[in-house]
Amino acid sequence: MTDKQETISFEEAMKQLEEIVEKLETGEVPLEKAIQYYQEGMKLSKLCSEKLGNVETQMQQIMNEHGELEPFSVQEED
């Protein structure tokens, strides 16, 4: 994965991934180019997954009144 890909936002990675999917869905892409698009798409998919995982981890913690991180859980009402 290139440095450029590692620094792009989740939204930009998703946009690029959507563009690749659109190109592949046309069925008019030569085989070699389709393989390149597929490989690039898989890298972008992994990047998006990692970014979502990081956000999920961050969202599971919140700051308490002392500025310390603590686990966050939603309590359901009975």
Backbone bond lengths (Angstrom), bond angles and torsions (degrees), N, CA, C in turn:
res aa  C-N    CA-C-N  psi(-1)  N-CA   C-N-CA  omega(-1)  CA-C   N-CA-C  phi
1 M - - - 1.449 - - 1.531 108.09 -
2 T 1.296 115.95 138.48 1.457 119.55 -177.30 1.519 110.83 -80.84
3 D 1.341 115.81 161.63 1.460 120.68 176.64 1.520 110.49 -59.89
4 K 1.347 116.19 -36.55 1.462 120.41 -179.96 1.522 110.32 -59.67
5 Q 1.334 117.12 -43.69 1.457 120.38 -179.61 1.520 111.82 -65.64
6 E 1.316 117.34 -35.40 1.456 120.63 -178.17 1.527 111.98 -70.06
7 T 1.330 117.14 -22.42 1.457 119.67 -176.48 1.530 113.03 -102.07
8 I 1.327 118.16 -4.89 1.460 118.75 -179.95 1.524 110.13 -75.61
9 S 1.309 114.86 155.21 1.463 119.69 -179.72 1.528 110.33 -74.89
10 F 1.306 114.85 164.58 1.460 120.82 176.46 1.529 109.75 -58.54
11 E 1.332 115.94 -43.92 1.457 120.74 -177.67 1.523 111.69 -62.92
12 E 1.338 117.33 -41.64 1.459 120.99 179.14 1.536 110.36 -67.14
13 A 1.321 116.79 -40.25 1.466 120.03 178.24 1.525 110.45 -62.94
14 M 1.334 116.73 -41.58 1.464 120.16 178.19 1.527 111.00 -64.39
15 K 1.321 116.80 -39.67 1.460 120.91 179.02 1.527 110.11 -62.04
16 Q 1.326 116.26 -46.13 1.458 120.50 179.04 1.530 110.62 -62.88
17 L 1.317 116.47 -40.71 1.459 120.99 179.16 1.530 110.72 -63.30
18 E 1.322 117.07 -43.17 1.468 121.08 177.93 1.530 111.25 -62.05
19 E 1.326 117.03 -39.35 1.463 120.88 178.21 1.526 110.81 -63.92
20 I 1.320 116.79 -41.25 1.465 120.93 178.43 1.522 110.24 -63.46
21 V 1.316 116.95 -44.50 1.465 121.01 179.75 1.528 110.06 -60.41
22 E 1.321 117.12 -44.30 1.469 120.95 178.81 1.527 110.91 -59.03
23 K 1.333 116.76 -44.27 1.469 120.23 179.52 1.521 110.94 -62.78
24 L 1.326 116.93 -43.51 1.458 120.16 -178.77 1.523 112.01 -68.61
25 E 1.322 116.79 -34.20 1.463 120.30 -178.57 1.522 112.89 -69.71
26 T 1.332 118.11 -20.21 1.462 119.62 178.92 1.519 111.11 -66.52
27 G 1.321 116.22 -28.64 1.463 120.28 -178.42 1.516 113.35 76.12
28 E 1.317 117.15 5.91 1.457 121.28 -177.04 1.532 112.50 -103.95
29 V 1.320 117.35 12.17 1.461 122.28 -178.54 1.528 108.60 -91.45
30 P 1.347 117.32 130.33 1.471 119.27 176.25 1.533 110.85 -57.91
31 L 1.301 116.99 151.13 1.464 122.47 -174.45 1.522 112.95 -53.54
32 E 1.315 117.76 -48.27 1.467 120.51 -178.21 1.532 111.10 -61.66
33 K 1.328 116.37 -41.12 1.466 120.29 179.20 1.525 109.90 -68.95
34 A 1.334 117.06 -37.18 1.461 121.22 178.57 1.525 110.53 -61.96
35 I 1.314 116.54 -39.10 1.468 120.39 178.34 1.523 110.12 -65.09
36 Q 1.330 116.80 -41.41 1.466 120.52 177.53 1.523 110.57 -62.70
37 Y 1.326 116.35 -45.45 1.467 120.32 177.96 1.530 110.84 -60.09
38 Y 1.334 115.88 -42.93 1.462 120.23 -179.12 1.531 110.48 -62.00
39 Q 1.323 116.97 -45.07 1.464 120.71 179.56 1.527 110.64 -62.79
40 E 1.318 116.66 -43.53 1.463 120.91 178.45 1.531 110.26 -62.89
41 G 1.324 116.02 -41.91 1.460 120.91 178.27 1.516 112.25 -61.38
42 M 1.311 117.01 -40.15 1.464 120.53 178.96 1.529 110.78 -65.49
43 K 1.323 117.14 -38.87 1.472 120.63 177.25 1.528 110.56 -64.16
44 L 1.337 115.58 -43.75 1.464 119.49 179.44 1.522 111.13 -65.95
45 S 1.324 116.47 -37.94 1.459 120.97 178.36 1.532 110.57 -62.68
46 K 1.319 115.85 -43.10 1.473 120.36 178.15 1.532 110.54 -63.83
47 L 1.327 116.15 -42.49 1.462 120.82 179.19 1.522 110.45 -60.56
48 C 1.333 116.85 -45.55 1.466 120.85 179.30 1.523 110.83 -62.44
49 S 1.303 116.25 -42.23 1.458 120.69 179.74 1.525 111.12 -62.05
50 E 1.332 116.54 -42.73 1.461 120.78 178.80 1.528 110.99 -64.68
51 K 1.326 116.67 -42.61 1.465 120.08 179.53 1.527 110.49 -63.89
52 L 1.329 117.83 -41.47 1.463 121.03 177.52 1.524 111.09 -64.04
53 G 1.327 117.19 -39.67 1.459 121.23 177.69 1.519 111.55 -61.97
54 N 1.336 115.92 -41.66 1.466 120.09 178.79 1.523 111.14 -64.08
55 V 1.316 116.27 -42.72 1.464 120.14 179.46 1.525 110.17 -65.61
56 E 1.316 116.48 -40.72 1.465 120.00 179.22 1.524 110.91 -60.00
57 T 1.328 116.62 -42.88 1.462 121.28 178.08 1.524 110.50 -62.28
58 Q 1.318 116.42 -43.44 1.460 120.57 179.36 1.522 111.11 -64.94
59 M 1.314 117.68 -38.29 1.455 121.50 -177.82 1.528 112.23 -71.91
60 Q 1.318 117.29 -19.69 1.460 120.52 179.67 1.523 112.04 -79.54
61 Q 1.304 115.70 -2.50 1.457 120.22 178.10 1.523 108.82 -127.13
62 I 1.309 115.72 145.32 1.465 120.35 173.99 1.521 108.12 -134.81
63 M 1.298 115.84 163.54 1.464 120.14 178.32 1.527 109.86 -82.56
64 N 1.326 116.14 136.57 1.469 119.06 172.62 1.525 108.56 -87.31
65 E 1.310 117.65 -177.88 1.467 119.34 -175.99 1.524 114.01 -66.56
66 H 1.347 118.01 -12.88 1.465 121.79 178.07 1.527 111.57 -95.57
67 G 1.336 117.37 6.22 1.461 120.73 178.62 1.510 113.37 79.43
68 E 1.322 117.61 15.12 1.461 121.49 179.83 1.527 109.21 -102.25
69 L 1.335 114.81 145.09 1.458 118.62 177.11 1.521 109.80 -74.82
70 E 1.302 115.86 140.12 1.451 120.02 175.65 1.522 108.51 -143.05
71 P 1.324 117.33 153.86 1.470 120.09 -179.78 1.527 110.73 -58.44
72 F 1.303 115.03 145.38 1.455 121.56 179.91 1.515 108.44 -119.18
73 S 1.312 116.22 129.06 1.461 119.76 175.20 1.520 108.74 -139.15
74 V 1.296 114.44 147.95 1.462 120.72 180.00 1.528 107.85 -91.11
75 Q 1.305 115.69 126.86 1.460 119.75 178.67 1.519 108.17 -94.05
76 E 1.312 114.84 126.53 1.472 119.59 178.99 1.516 110.10 -86.66
77 E 1.323 114.77 143.89 1.458 119.31 177.75 1.520 109.10 -81.69
78 D 1.332 115.09 144.00 1.472 119.00 179.03 1.511 111.11 -85.91
